[in-house]
Amino acid sequence: MSTERSTELFERAQLVIPGGVNSPVRAWRGVGGSPRFIKCGQGSRLFDVDDNEYIDYIGSWGPLLLGHRHPEILDAINEALTRGTSFGAPTELEIELAETIREMVPSMQMVRLVNSGTEATMSALRVARGFTKRDITIKFEGCYHGHVDSLLVKAGSGVATLGLPDSPGVPKGFSDTTVTVPFNNLEALEQAFRNHSGKIAAVIVEPVCGNMGCIPPAAGFLEGLRTITAQHGALLILDEVMTGFRVASGGAQSLYDIKPDLTTLGKVIGGGLPIAAYGGRKDIMSYIAPSGPIYQAGTLSGNPLAVGAGLAMLRHIQAHPEIYDTLNEATGRLAACAPENVTVNRIGSMMTWFFTTENVTDYDSAKTSDTVRFGKFFHAMLERGIYLPPSQYEALFVSTAHSEADIDRTVEAAKESFAIALE
């Protein structure tokens, strides 16, 4: 497998882009080697600049539920292009997207469109603080909610992959407004509320973690969050940037029957284009300008190309609810091929192979994974034409474009690669 062109581009990129990439995990620091530079994608496949072909299980880190270049998404983008790329003024399709989101996620009575998951979580926290008139946020160790200053405390994703304790550049005053507790630990959460009585504005959580690897909630955990926050007058924010429309058509909150006060969405709602949203109870969302005093704005919010792609994606999901059965079956086959000394966590079409014999239920147990062996596994899979997330602490994603033959080939490659990594 030739990688000459990718290697040249990576060397060139490092001269003008920090680390040679525009998002840290893309640099492959967690697995070693030089990243592949991608030329194009089609269906379940990626093609790099050296003309190598891979079955893709990153899917742009989750958005590509239907695979690369799905015709309905492309048609929607092309149609939007005939009208223009950006107006800085409202359009009818923004209303239709917000109405569709509300229909599919009923807890989001009102919706504000933004451009990224980070922007959505940052804005939701501001609204929570303004609405409750409190300053402290509780987050869970290993959960990643974007690169918001106050949330880069014991974060997962690239922070975990690179082994960074937290992030320089975040003023202590910002991090002091965040309290962290272990994921799946209600006792620690209750203690945090006792320690900061009357000061906690919100609890924010990934209902299914995807940024320290895929870690599902323990039985009763999300229900406990809902009960405890309500008892203390704090808001519950479900960060469904990753799980929204990925694990179920109504997100994780429909899967676990939890009604949050606020929800953040991203990834799937744009069909591969940059868009995100936050929303929730009408009385809370009415505090946002221009209706209320809490300011949030964005020049490209509600961008017509992204809105068009997002509507096409959500309408496809509404028309084809059976896709979740197909995704679950395919991902279940991948999960089943792991050997006994590899722990597998899966919810829907999100999955992680953890190179540990421990049950992975939180950040500490995820860190028992053997990242050296994962790196060997990653490269063995890559040599067999399988493109996985280049980090032990990320989830892989299956799309409707993955055929039975793709899954068969991946299972065989995984069996061979496990043998290499574990020898």
N, C-alpha and C positions, 0 to 999 in steps of 0.2 A: 504494500500500500504506500504509494508515493505521497509525501506531505511537503514537498519542496516549496510550492507556491504559498501554502499557509504559513510555513516557517518564515519565508521572506516577508510576508505581510505583517506578521507579528513583530518582527524586528523593526520594521518601518513604523508600525503603530506606536511602539514604545517611545519613539522620539517625539511624538506630538500628543499622545494621549496617556494620562497617568496609568502605568501598568499595562498599557497597550489595549485597554478595554474600557468600555463605557458603563460597565457594571461589574463589580469585583469577582463574582463566581465564574464569570466567563474566562478568567485568566488561568483556570485549571490549577491554582495553587494547592488545592486539596488533593489532587491526584498526580501532579507532576506532568511534565511535557508541555508542548505548545498547543494552544487551541486550534481547532479547525476553523477556517474562515469559510462561511457559507455563501454559495453562489445562488441557490434557489431551493425551493421546496415544492413538493407536489404530493398530495394525498398523505400517506404515512411516511414519505421519504424526504430526506435532506440530501443535497448534493453540494460538495465543497468545491473550492476553486481548483483542486487537483483532480476533479471529476470522480472522487470517491462517492459511493452511494451508501446511505445509512437508513435503517428503520429508526425513526425518531420517537423517543419517549420523553422529550422535554416539552415539545409542543408550545414553544415560546414561553415556557414556565407556566403552562396551564390554560391559556386562552383558547387554544386551537382544539376545541372539543370535536370539531368536524374535520380536523386535519388541515393541511396546507392547501390554499387556493380552492376552497370549496366553491362551486359555481354560484350558489345563491349569495354568498358573501361578495364574490367578485362582481356579480351583477348589481348588487346594491351600491357598491363603491363606484362602479362605472356610471350608474344613474346619477348618483350624487355629484360626480365630477362634472356632469353636463350643466349643473346649476351653479357651481362655484365651490371653492375650497374652504372659505371662511368669510363670515359676514360681520361678526361682532354685534349681532342683533338676533333677536329670537326667531326661531323657525317652528313650523307646525310639527315637524318630526321629533323635536325635543319633547313636545307634549306627549306624542304617541309613545316614545320610549319610556318616559316617566310613568305613563298610564299602564304600560305593559309590565314594567317592573312592579308597580303596586299590585297589579292583578296576580302576578306570580309569587310575590313576597308581600302578603297582606299587612305585615307589621310596618311596612314602609308607607305610611299614609301620605307623606309628602317626600319628594325626592329632589336633591340638588345634584346636578351633573358637574363633574370636575374632570381633571385630566390624568390622574394617576392614583394608585392606591395610597401612596404616601399622603397626597393632598386630601384624600377622603378621610383618612384616620386623623390627620392633623386638624381638619375642620370639625369632625365629629367631637373631638376632645374639647375644642374651643367652645362649641355649643354646649357641651355637658357642663363645663365650668361656669359658663355664663348663665345657664338655666338654673343650676343648683346654688350658685354663688359660693362654690367651694373650689379649692385649688388642687387637691391631691387625686392622682390617678393610681389605680392598682393594675399592674400587668403581671403576666406569668413568665417565669424564667424560660428562655428559649423561644418564646413567641416573638415573631418579627412583625412589626406593624408599619414598615416603611422607615425611612431615615429621618423621622421626626426627632428633633433634639431631645425632648423629654422621654422618648421611648427607646432610645439607644442604650438601654440599661439591661444587661443580661439578655441581649437579643440573640435570635437564632440566625438562620440564613448565612449570608457571607460573613457576618461577624463571627459566627461559630466556626465556619470553615477556615477562616484565616487565623483563628485563635486569638482574636482581639478581646481584651477584657471588657471594654466599653469603647467609646469613641472620644479621642481628643477633639477639642473644639466645641464641646458641649459645656456651657457654663454650669458650675456646681448648683447654682440656683435653679436651673432647669431640671437637673436630675433629682434635686431634692423634692420635686413635686411628684416623683414617681416612687411607688413602693412595689417591690417585686416579691412574689411568693411562688412556691413550686406549683407546676401544673398538676391538676388532678388532686389537689390537697385542700379540702374545704376547711379543715381545722386551722391551717395556716392563714387562710383567708379570714376566718372569723377572728383570729388573733390580731390581724392587721386592722380590722375594723375597731377592735377594742383599743388598740394602741393609738388610733387616729379618730377617735369618736367625733362625729359631727363635721369632719373635715374632708371626707372622701366624696369627690364629685362622681366618679365613674369607675367601673371595672371593665377593662377591655380584654377580650380573649379571642383567639382563633378557636372556633368550636371544634374543629379538627385541625390539629397542628400540622403544618406542612413545611415549616422552616427550621425544624430540628429533626427532619425526617417526618414521615407521616405518623402521628400519634393521636389515636382517637380518645375521646373523653371517657373516663370511667363511668360505670353505671351510677346515675344519680348526681354526677358532678355538675352538669349544666343546669339541672333542676335546682341544685343547691345554690348555684350562683344567682339564679332568678329569685329565689326566696330570700337570700341574705341581702342582696342589694335592695330589694323592696323594703325589707325591714328597717334598713338604715337610710332610706331616702336617697340612695345613690342610683345612678343610671347604669344599666347593663348594655354594653356595646359589643355586638358580635362582629368581629372582623371577618367578613365572608369574601374578602377580595379573592382568595383562592378557592374557597368551597362553594361560593355562590354559583348556582347552575352547573357546578361540576359534580358534586356528590348526589344531587337530586334537583329536580326542576324548580323547587322552592328553596334550594340551599340546605345547609345543615340544620337550620332552624325548623324546616319542615320535616326533616329526617328524624330529629329528636324532639319535635313538638315543643319548642321553646319560643316564647315571644319576647324579644329584646325591646329595649326602648329606642335604640339606634342601631343601624346596620351600615357597614361599609361594603361596597361591591367594587369589582374591577375585573380585569382579565377577560372572562367569558363574555361579559356584557358588551365588549367591543369587537368580538370576532377576530381579534388580532390587531386592531388599531388601538391607539392610546386613548382610553376613556375610563372613568370610574364614577362612582356615585356614593353619596351618603344620604340616609333618610331615616324616618321613624315616625314617632307620634306627632300628630299635627300641632299639639300645644308646644312641643319642644322646637320643632322645625320653624314655627312661626316667629321665633326669636331671631331668625337670620335676616339680615338686610336684603332687600329694602323693607320687609315686613316688620322687622324688629331691629334691635341695636347691635347685634353681633355681626361684625363685618367679615365677609368672605367674598372674593371675586376672582374672575379668571378670563383673560382675553379670549382664549380658545375653548373655554368650557362650552360643551354642547356642539363641538365641531361637527359640521354636517356630514363629513365622510365617516367619522367614527360613529355618529348616531345612526347613519344608514346601515353600516355594517352590524352594529349592535342590534338593531331592530330585526334584521334578517336572521341573525343568530337566534334571538329569543323566539321569533315566530316559527323557526324550524323546530325548536324544542317543543313548542306548544303543539305543533302539527304531528310530531313524531315522539310521543312520550316513551315509546318502546325502546328508544336508544339507550336508556339507562340499564335495561335488562341486558342488552348486548354488551355494553361497557363493563358491567359487573361480571358477566361470564368470562369475558376476555381477560380482565385483570385478575380474576380468581385463578385462572389457569397459570398465569405468571407467578402468582403467589405460591401455588402448590408445588412448584419445581424446586424450591429451596431445600437444601439439606438441613438435617436436624440442628446443626450448630450455627445456623443463621436464623435470626429472628425476623419474621415478616409481619409488618403492620399494613393493613389495607382498609380503606373505606371507599366504596364505590370504585372509581377509576383513578384514585390516588393510592400510591403504594411505595414502600421503602423496604429494601433488603438491608437489615442491620447486621453487621459482622460482629455479633455478640450472642452469647447464649442467654443473656439476661432478658427478662420481659422489659420492653421499652415502654415506659409509662410517663416519663418526664425527661427534663433536660439532663439530669445527672445519670439516669440509666442510658440515655442515648449516647452520652460521652464514654460509656464503657466499650463502644464499638472500636474495632481494630481498623483504623483508617488506612494503615499500610496495606492490609489485605483488601480493603475496598478499592484502593488505587490499582492493585494488580487485577482485580476483577473488572474494574472499569476499562482498563486498557485491553484486557483479553476480549471483552465484549466489543470494544471499538474495532479491533482487528477482525472480528467476525461480522462487521457491518451493523452493529447495534449501538445507537447513540443514546447514552444515559446522562442524567445530570452529573456533572463532574464534582460531586461532593457527597460524602456520606450523610450530610445533614440536609438533604433536599428530598422531595418526593418526585417520583416519576409519574407521568400522566399517559393514559391510554386514550385514543381518539376513535371515533366511529370509522375513520379511514383505515384502521388496522384490520387487516383481513385475517381469516383463520390461518392462512399460510404464513402471514407475518408472525402471528403468535406461535405457531409451530416452530418456525425458524428461530425465534427468540428463545423459546424454551430449550431447544437443543444447544444453542450458543451459551445459554446460562449454565446448563449442566457442565459443559466443557470448561467454562470460565470459573465456576465454583471450584472445580477440581484443581485448577491452576492456582487460584488464590489461596486455597486452604491446604495445599501440600506442605 
